[in-house]
Structure formats: C-alpha cells, structure tokens
C-alpha cells in the first residue's frame, strides 16, 4: 500500500516550544489507499541513524634516511675514484660509468624528460665531462657529485640553446615557404637575431 504524502512544513510550525506539532496529511490519500490514520500513526517512524565519523589517522613522516643504501652514486664512492683518476692522469672506466649514471638519472628530471632528443643531451654532456672531469679539485671540496651534476645541467642547457637556434632556422625557412612554423617560433624580431 502506498503511504500518504506529507505536506510541506509551514514556517509557523517550525517553532517547537513544548509541543511537537502533528504532521499534516492529505485526507484524500487515506481515502484512496484504504489505509486508516490510526494504522499509520501506530507504525514506528523512521529514524535517521548517524553513522560515526571515521577518525583520521595521524600523519607520520618517515624519518630522513641517513644511509646510502639504494643510492646509485654516492660521494663516498665517487671521491676516491676521482682521486685515483687524477693520479693516473686519465678517466677510469669506473669513473666514466658513474658519470654516465649521474647524467642518465639527471636527464629523467621533469625539466628534461619530455624532449625527444634527451639521449643526445646525455651524449653531449658526457663529451663535455670527459674533457673536464679531472678539473674537480678534491683539496677544495669533497663533493664531486655536485660538481658533475652542475656540469651536466649546464651541458643540457647549452644543448637546448643550440637546439633552439636550429629550430628557429628551420621555422624561418618554413615561413619563407608560406607554411606554418612551430608554436615556439618567436617571430620576426627574435627569429632573425638567433642565426
């Protein structure tokens, strides 16, 4: 059987005071459904049960790692290898491998990972570092990792500048042919100054 529809509460009924107002029902609905008002009032009203809120777990931070487990190249391994290479007067295979690991890992940073010529950037950085790797002075600093990382970053930026010059030349030729250049093309003023 269908329940009768309750009418919307009116603003004067919202003041509860000592008495609870009776809900209003359409009498026609009782007549059409065959249900009596008494049977409707004898049923237990539906009560909304509040679900208890879940307590948030306190955020615990992982303590800062002091060990070197999981690091690909550390200063404690890199510094003796640099000293050994300086004594030999040439770059050792192990030092070249470590520098390559640093360059590969640095090229995966968000600044550089999206370029299609990322591997070329790593190669360009390796060529620059093979010429300059022994310029690190262990008497002034004991952090060759920072020295090589900075050199790699500068090599990447240098390669990007060269690539930008080539792109602007290509786009200027494309514009001369009457076609649309790339979105990064700087236009009349800076495009002609770069080459």
Secondary structure, DSSP 8 states (H G I E B T S, - for coil): -----B----GGGG--TTS-----B-HHHHHHH---HHHHHHS-----------------------S-TT-SS-HHHHHHHHHHHHHHTS--HHHHHHHHHHHHHHHTSTTTTT-TTHHHHHHHHHHHHHHHGGG--TTT-S-HHHHHHHHHHHHHHHHHHHHHHHHHHHHHHHHHTT----TT---HHHHHHT-
